[in-house]
């Protein structure tokens, strides 16, 4: 819940990373994450959370409910990003949905999509990561579980060309392909098949914080198993090294006590 600046002093908050100008065409149409003049926390012209000081406008801040632990609150931004999919497209129980990827964001996408009661299948490469989803009753498998042309919606969360190809192959004609990944290099794709099958391609990134906090406060998402390590601030470089290892999920740096 958003509050005035005087009510946020000494309170736990989470902050939306995009800082909008308020007067461009996107801001005026309430599309602040696409502001033409935006700065982005730790990414574009604005200090990130490991700087000595950082600033965000009060309007970017959201109070963290007491029943959400600080560990859980660190997932607010990626949960919001996962929920952005449901802001962009309507997902119904009759929809057959495939999510490719079992990493940090993929796990959150999958848990939030499961709340729509769609016919969901998650594929990944790591049984231990898929087990967290299976505990919530989500159907999982490996690539051989994907039937060509069987899905209405496919969400790609792997950030690699193989995952993109699997997602494309899974879609029926006029299916929807949602990209939650950014790619380090150029991506090769068969444009002709996308045209012939009239595939709808949607990029998806930042999303709404308030619904994310609501889900976390209702404990409808199981995020704690995604935390693989804690490090004290003085071992921050070790934390970064750990986080860069292939297959690692969430690594947290503890700056102070709750």
C-alpha positions in Angstrom: 0.0 0.0 0.0 1.3 3.4 -0.9 1.7 6.0 1.9 2.9 9.5 2.3 6.6 10.2 3.0 6.0 10.9 6.7 4.4 7.5 7.1 7.2 5.6 5.5 10.0 6.7 7.8 11.7 3.7 9.5 9.4 1.4 7.6 10.3 -1.5 5.3 9.5 -0.6 1.7 10.1 -2.0 -1.8 10.7 0.3 -4.7 9.6 0.2 -8.3 12.8 0.5 -10.3 11.5 2.7 -13.2 11.4 6.4 -12.4 9.2 8.2 -14.9 9.2 11.8 -15.9 5.4 12.2 -15.6 4.9 14.3 -18.8 5.8 12.2 -21.9 3.2 10.5 -24.0 3.7 7.2 -22.1 3.4 8.8 -18.7 0.2 10.6 -19.8 -1.3 7.3 -20.9 -0.4 5.6 -17.6 2.4 3.5 -19.1 5.1 4.7 -16.8 7.5 1.7 -17.3 7.9 2.9 -20.9 8.6 6.6 -20.0 10.8 8.1 -22.7 12.9 9.8 -20.2 13.0 7.2 -17.4 15.9 6.4 -15.2 16.1 2.8 -13.9 17.4 1.8 -10.5 20.9 0.4 -10.8 20.6 0.2 -14.6 20.1 3.7 -16.3 21.4 6.9 -14.7 20.3 6.0 -11.1 22.3 4.4 -8.3 21.4 0.8 -7.4 21.0 -0.8 -4.0 24.8 -1.4 -3.5 25.6 2.3 -3.7 26.2 4.2 -0.5 23.1 6.1 -1.1 20.2 5.7 -3.5 17.0 7.7 -4.1 13.5 6.9 -5.4 10.4 9.1 -5.5 7.9 8.4 -2.8 5.4 7.4 -5.4 7.7 4.5 -6.3 7.7 3.1 -2.8 5.3 0.4 -1.4 5.1 -0.5 2.3 5.8 -4.1 3.0 3.1 -5.8 5.1 4.2 -7.1 8.5 3.3 -10.7 7.5 5.9 -10.7 4.7 9.4 -11.4 5.8 12.3 -9.4 4.4 13.5 -12.5 2.6 10.1 -12.9 0.9 9.9 -9.2 0.1 13.0 -9.4 -2.0 10.9 -11.2 -4.5 8.4 -8.4 -5.0 9.9 -7.0 -8.2 10.3 -10.4 -10.0 6.8 -11.5 -8.8 5.5 -8.2 -10.3 7.3 -9.0 -13.6 5.7 -12.5 -13.6 2.3 -10.9 -13.1 2.8 -8.5 -16.0 1.9 -11.4 -18.3 -1.6 -11.4 -16.9 -1.8 -7.7 -17.4 -1.0 -8.2 -21.1 -3.1 -11.2 -22.0 -6.2 -12.9 -20.6 -5.5 -16.5 -19.4 -8.5 -18.8 -18.8 -8.9 -22.3 -17.4 -9.4 -23.7 -20.9 -6.0 -22.4 -22.1 -3.2 -24.8 -22.6 -0.1 -23.0 -21.4 3.6 -24.0 -21.6 6.3 -22.3 -19.7 9.9 -23.1 -20.7 12.5 -22.7 -18.0 12.9 -23.5 -14.3 15.1 -20.6 -13.2 14.3 -17.9 -10.7 11.9 -15.9 -12.9 10.5 -19.0 -14.5 9.5 -20.4 -11.1 7.6 -17.2 -10.3 5.9 -17.1 -13.7 4.8 -20.6 -13.3 3.4 -20.2 -9.8 1.5 -17.1 -10.7 0.1 -18.7 -13.9 -1.0 -21.7 -11.9 -3.4 -19.4 -9.9 -5.4 -18.9 -13.1 -6.2 -22.6 -13.2 -5.0 -22.9 -16.8 -3.8 -26.2 -18.2 -0.2 -25.6 -17.3 2.9 -27.5 -18.2 6.4 -26.5 -17.1 9.5 -27.9 -18.7 13.0 -27.5 -17.4 16.3 -29.3 -17.1 16.7 -29.7 -13.3 14.6 -32.1 -11.4 15.4 -30.5 -8.1 14.0 -27.2 -9.3 10.9 -28.7 -10.8 10.3 -30.5 -7.5 9.4 -27.1 -5.9 6.6 -26.7 -8.5 5.4 -30.3 -8.2 4.8 -29.7 -4.5 2.3 -27.1 -5.5 0.5 -29.5 -7.9 2.0 -28.0 -11.0 2.6 -30.4 -13.9 6.3 -30.5 -14.9 8.5 -32.4 -17.4 11.4 -32.3 -19.7 11.5 -31.3 -23.3 10.2 -34.7 -24.5 6.9 -33.8 -22.8 6.1 -31.0 -25.3 3.8 -31.9 -28.1 4.2 -29.8 -31.2 1.3 -27.4 -31.9 -0.5 -28.3 -28.7 -0.5 -25.1 -26.7 -2.4 -21.8 -26.9 0.2 -19.8 -25.0 3.9 -20.4 -24.5 6.1 -18.4 -22.2 9.9 -18.4 -22.7 12.0 -17.9 -19.6 15.3 -19.5 -20.5 17.2 -16.7 -22.3 18.7 -19.2 -24.7 17.9 -20.0 -28.3 16.9 -23.6 -27.6 14.2 -22.5 -25.2 12.9 -20.0 -27.8 12.7 -22.8 -30.4 10.9 -25.1 -28.0 8.3 -22.5 -27.2 7.7 -21.7 -30.9 7.3 -25.3 -31.8 4.8 -25.9 -29.0 2.3 -23.3 -30.3 -0.8 -23.9 -32.3 -1.7 -21.5 -35.2 -2.6 -18.1 -33.8 -1.0 -19.0 -30.5 0.6 -16.4 -28.2 4.4 -16.4 -27.5 5.4 -14.4 -24.5 9.1 -13.5 -24.1 10.2 -13.0 -20.5 13.9 -13.4 -21.4 16.4 -11.0 -22.8 19.2 -12.5 -24.9 22.9 -11.7 -24.7 23.5 -12.2 -28.4 21.4 -12.2 -31.6 18.6 -14.7 -31.8 18.0 -16.6 -35.0 14.4 -17.3 -35.7 12.1 -18.5 -38.5 10.1 -15.5 -39.3 8.2 -17.2 -42.1 6.6 -19.7 -39.7 5.6 -17.0 -37.3 3.9 -15.2 -40.2 2.3 -18.3 -41.7 0.9 -19.5 -38.3 0.0 -15.9 -37.4 1.8 -16.2 -34.0 1.3 -13.2 -31.6 4.7 -12.3 -30.2 4.7 -10.3 -26.9 7.6 -8.9 -25.0 7.0 -8.8 -21.2 9.1 -7.2 -18.4 8.3 -5.0 -15.4 4.9 -5.3 -13.7 2.6 -4.1 -10.9 4.0 -4.1 -7.3 0.7 -3.9 -5.4 -0.7 -7.2 -6.7 2.7 -8.8 -6.1 2.7 -7.7 -2.5 -0.9 -9.0 -2.1 0.0 -12.5 -3.3 3.1 -12.6 -1.1 1.0 -11.4 1.9 -1.6 -14.1 1.2 1.3 -16.7 1.0 -0.1 -18.0 -2.3 3.5 -18.3 -3.7 6.2 -20.5 -2.3 9.3 -18.3 -2.7 11.5 -19.4 0.2 12.8 -22.6 -1.5 14.2 -20.3 -4.3 16.7 -18.8 -1.8 19.8 -20.8 -2.0 22.3 -18.8 0.1 22.7 -15.9 2.5 25.9 -13.8 2.9 26.8 -11.0 5.2 27.6 -7.7 3.6 31.3 -8.1 4.2 31.2 -11.2 2.0 29.3 -9.5 -0.8 31.8 -10.3 -3.5 31.5 -14.0 -2.5 27.8 -13.7 -2.9 28.2 -12.3 -6.4 30.5 -15.1 -7.3 28.0 -17.7 -6.0 25.1 -16.0 -7.8 27.0 -16.2 -11.1 27.3 -20.0 -11.0 25.2 -21.8 -13.5 21.9 -23.0 -12.2 22.0 -21.0 -8.9 18.7 -19.5 -7.8 18.4 -16.6 -5.3 21.4 -15.4 -3.4 20.8 -12.7 -0.7 23.1 -10.3 1.0 22.1 -9.5 4.5 22.7 -5.8 5.2 21.0 -5.4 8.6 18.6 -7.0 11.0 14.8 -6.9 10.6 
